């Protein structure tokens, strides 16, 4: 991890194990960055002065270690290092006329960031509850008694609920929208409530992360 930081900032790891004593350290051995934010649990380095070629070489080295390791724990830690080294840092400034408005906008940004992280980790599906809606149509199990049949129907209706609620909130008739979506065989076909149009939701950018 220290070597990662050194490469990212254009510095050098200072350690007696490497034959470098503290009294022999010079300023040109220290790394540089445009900004470093340190909190109780996190350190964020923005715009490190490391050489692009060295960073890319380090990224390649970590990727090779990920491919070679047989330990799930080591793989997870290596992937974390890779994400921190290869990923960028963005600053999002949220403003508003009142404190309440700022807080509301900040909450929306937080929700968007969490959804984006989840999408990066496990991928995306058509949004608007469409993926769950199509999953409900594939529930073909039959119970051995009336109680089990009732339970299956409850599950089926429950996973249709997000799509129905979204269309209802948009002022549309949920049953009509749901029916038209299920009539279409395309897995990416759905209803875009922002434009009031049917179409390919993936192409329209209406998506949900697979990860909850």
Phi, psi and omega in degrees: 000318179297322178295322177301313181296319180298315180293321181295326184257358181076024180256197182220138177291128181256112183205140177294336177296334179264006179082017180247118179265154184301322183289347180261004182287137177242163184299327182288353177271349182273145178279168180224152176206154179295323182204140175229120179251123184240126176239187182299323186244344187226150171234122181246123180254122182250126174057061176293156185269014180293155179285135183302318182297320180291321178295316179296322178295320179294319177300316178298322179295317180293321178300321179295320178296323178297318180293329187271335185287147177253000182264125178297323180295312180297321181297318180297316180293321178295321178294324176296315179298319180298316181297320181290325183280320184272336183282155177262177178236130179241144177252119180253119180261126182246126180233174180181168182285330181227165179297322179296317180295319178298315180297318180297316179294321179297319178299321179294319178296317178300316178299317180295319179295316179297319178295321180294316178300316180297321180294321179295322183289316189229008175093184185230162174225164176306137186273193180069021182077008184295318181298317178294323179300315179290329176296324180297327180289342180265003176278100185247007182297147177241134178281166179267357176205175184297324180296317179293321177299320179296319179297318179297318179294325178296315178298316181300315180291325183295319182278352170275344188302317180302313180297317180296318182292320180298315180290324177296317179298333180275003178083019181255163177277109187301317184299321180293313181298312181300317180299316181293323179296314183289339177288337182270133185282341182291130182290338182263358180284134179195192183246125179265105184289342179287329182246355183058042181227149171272151177166191179283110185289329179296313179295328180281351180081016177264097187224160173234148175288146176294319181288131180299000000 
